[in-house]
Amino acid sequence: MKKNKAGQSSFVLIDIIAGLVVIAGGVLIALSYANLGVVFTSVGLLIEAIKFLARSGL
């Protein structure tokens, strides 16, 4: 993983994956697959939360 000026790891790949999962969840909800869309969106937000905790050192 790349290091930025602050010395913290940048989670670029994780950001891309989480973003795509959240977008896929939104598309599924728009296509009337609400339950599956909510699951995808929840997984994407969970990835973002884990990334945030990893950045803060918890």
C-alpha atoms as a printed R data frame, in Angstrom:
   type eleno elety resid chain resno       x      y       z
1  ATOM     1    CA   MET     A     1   0.000  0.000   0.000
2  ATOM     2    CA   LYS     A     2   1.145  3.512  -0.741
3  ATOM     3    CA   LYS     A     3   2.116  5.919   2.009
4  ATOM     4    CA   ASN     A     4   0.913  9.517   1.983
5  ATOM     5    CA   LYS     A     5   2.613 12.551   3.550
6  ATOM     6    CA   ALA     A     6   1.110 11.850   6.973
7  ATOM     7    CA   GLY     A     7   2.608  8.345   6.968
8  ATOM     8    CA   GLN     A     8  -0.761  6.623   7.002
9  ATOM     9    CA   SER     A     9  -1.611  3.910   4.516
10 ATOM    10    CA   SER     A    10  -3.940  4.993   1.778
11 ATOM    11    CA   PHE     A    11  -6.672  2.470   1.227
12 ATOM    12    CA   VAL     A    12  -7.276  3.245  -2.436
13 ATOM    13    CA   LEU     A    13  -8.250 -0.280  -3.479
14 ATOM    14    CA   ILE     A    14 -10.576 -0.658  -0.492
15 ATOM    15    CA   ASP     A    15 -12.199  2.691  -1.354
16 ATOM    16    CA   ILE     A    16 -12.817  1.547  -4.919
17 ATOM    17    CA   ILE     A    17 -14.270 -1.819  -3.881
18 ATOM    18    CA   ALA     A    18 -16.519 -0.306  -1.208
19 ATOM    19    CA   GLY     A    19 -17.698  2.384  -3.616
20 ATOM    20    CA   LEU     A    20 -18.566 -0.159  -6.295
21 ATOM    21    CA   VAL     A    21 -20.456 -2.313  -3.787
22 ATOM    22    CA   VAL     A    22 -22.490  0.687  -2.595
23 ATOM    23    CA   ILE     A    23 -23.221  1.715  -6.201
24 ATOM    24    CA   ALA     A    24 -24.279 -1.848  -7.037
25 ATOM    25    CA   GLY     A    25 -26.609 -1.780  -4.028
26 ATOM    26    CA   GLY     A    26 -28.166  1.460  -5.234
27 ATOM    27    CA   VAL     A    27 -28.692  0.035  -8.716
28 ATOM    28    CA   LEU     A    28 -30.304 -3.096  -7.285
29 ATOM    29    CA   ILE     A    29 -32.656 -0.985  -5.173
30 ATOM    30    CA   ALA     A    30 -33.548  1.096  -8.242
31 ATOM    31    CA   LEU     A    31 -34.297 -2.106 -10.165
32 ATOM    32    CA   SER     A    32 -36.802 -3.152  -7.454
33 ATOM    33    CA   TYR     A    33 -34.537 -5.727  -5.825
34 ATOM    34    CA   ALA     A    34 -34.801 -3.893  -2.516
35 ATOM    35    CA   ASN     A    35 -33.730 -6.663  -0.141
36 ATOM    36    CA   LEU     A    36 -30.650 -7.603  -2.146
37 ATOM    37    CA   GLY     A    37 -29.808 -3.938  -2.660
38 ATOM    38    CA   VAL     A    38 -29.955 -3.249   1.063
39 ATOM    39    CA   VAL     A    39 -27.595 -6.170   1.703
40 ATOM    40    CA   PHE     A    40 -25.091 -4.870  -0.870
41 ATOM    41    CA   THR     A    41 -25.292 -1.336   0.493
42 ATOM    42    CA   SER     A    42 -24.856 -2.565   4.070
43 ATOM    43    CA   VAL     A    43 -21.764 -4.560   3.115
44 ATOM    44    CA   GLY     A    44 -20.282 -1.516   1.384
45 ATOM    45    CA   LEU     A    45 -20.887  0.670   4.425
46 ATOM    46    CA   LEU     A    46 -19.425 -2.020   6.688
47 ATOM    47    CA   ILE     A    47 -16.252 -2.038   4.580
48 ATOM    48    CA   GLU     A    48 -16.045  1.749   4.918
49 ATOM    49    CA   ALA     A    49 -16.516  1.526   8.704
50 ATOM    50    CA   ILE     A    50 -13.776 -1.097   9.043
51 ATOM    51    CA   LYS     A    51 -11.469  1.065   6.914
52 ATOM    52    CA   PHE     A    52 -12.200  4.061   9.156
53 ATOM    53    CA   LEU     A    53 -11.407  2.032  12.281
54 ATOM    54    CA   ALA     A    54  -8.181  0.772  10.724
55 ATOM    55    CA   ARG     A    55  -7.109  4.339   9.917
56 ATOM    56    CA   SER     A    56  -7.820  5.523  13.446
57 ATOM    57    CA   GLY     A    57  -5.789  2.663  14.918
58 ATOM    58    CA   LEU     A    58  -8.581  0.826  16.706
